[in-house]
């Protein structure tokens, strides 16, 4: 629920997550394929930094 709410907020503020250069979107007759690889890498980096900061804060 939290992740869904965050994605909804990102959409409301017009951040380009999911539409970054490097995200793969293929549309053919009657089907489509979407793989947001750049967005996943960016979110992974941000969440890693946040998790490390939280871990360091609570280990003191």
C-alpha contacts under 8 A as a table, 3 or more apart, distances in Angstrom:
res1	aa1	res2	aa2	distance
1	X	4	X	5.07
1	X	5	X	6.09
2	X	5	X	5.06
2	X	6	X	6.14
3	X	6	X	5.03
3	X	7	X	6.18
4	X	7	X	5.11
4	X	8	X	6.16
5	X	8	X	5.00
5	X	9	X	6.23
6	X	9	X	5.06
6	X	10	X	6.19
7	X	10	X	5.00
7	X	11	X	6.27
8	X	11	X	5.14
8	X	12	X	6.30
9	X	12	X	4.96
9	X	13	X	6.35
10	X	13	X	5.35
10	X	14	X	6.38
10	X	15	X	5.65
10	X	17	X	7.46
11	X	14	X	5.16
11	X	15	X	6.31
12	X	15	X	7.92
16	X	19	X	5.23
16	X	20	X	6.05
17	X	20	X	6.14
17	X	39	X	5.87
18	X	23	X	6.82
18	X	36	X	5.70
18	X	39	X	5.71
19	X	23	X	6.34
19	X	36	X	7.63
19	X	39	X	7.80
20	X	23	X	5.72
20	X	36	X	7.94
20	X	38	X	6.49
20	X	39	X	6.54
21	X	38	X	7.06
22	X	36	X	7.56
22	X	37	X	6.72
22	X	38	X	5.40
23	X	34	X	7.73
23	X	35	X	6.08
23	X	36	X	4.31
23	X	37	X	5.30
23	X	38	X	5.43
23	X	39	X	6.91
24	X	33	X	7.80
24	X	34	X	5.70
24	X	35	X	5.00
24	X	36	X	5.92
24	X	37	X	7.09
25	X	32	X	7.35
25	X	33	X	5.68
25	X	34	X	4.46
25	X	35	X	6.41
25	X	36	X	7.94
26	X	32	X	5.59
26	X	33	X	5.07
26	X	34	X	6.46
27	X	30	X	7.99
27	X	31	X	6.10
27	X	32	X	4.23
27	X	33	X	6.35
28	X	31	X	5.40
28	X	32	X	5.96
36	X	39	X	5.35
36	X	40	X	6.18
37	X	40	X	5.10
37	X	41	X	6.26
38	X	41	X	5.19
38	X	42	X	6.18
39	X	42	X	5.13
39	X	43	X	6.08
40	X	43	X	5.16
40	X	44	X	5.99
41	X	44	X	5.04
41	X	45	X	6.26
42	X	45	X	5.23
42	X	46	X	6.30
43	X	46	X	5.11
43	X	47	X	5.99
44	X	47	X	5.21
44	X	48	X	5.99
45	X	48	X	5.12
45	X	49	X	6.29
46	X	49	X	5.27
46	X	50	X	6.23
47	X	50	X	5.02
47	X	51	X	5.96
48	X	51	X	5.12
48	X	52	X	6.12
49	X	52	X	5.16
49	X	53	X	6.18
50	X	53	X	5.15
50	X	54	X	6.16
51	X	54	X	5.14
51	X	55	X	6.02
52	X	55	X	4.97
52	X	56	X	6.10
53	X	56	X	5.19
53	X	57	X	6.13
54	X	57	X	5.06
54	X	58	X	6.29
55	X	58	X	5.39
55	X	59	X	6.13
56	X	59	X	5.23
56	X	60	X	6.75
57	X	60	X	6.00
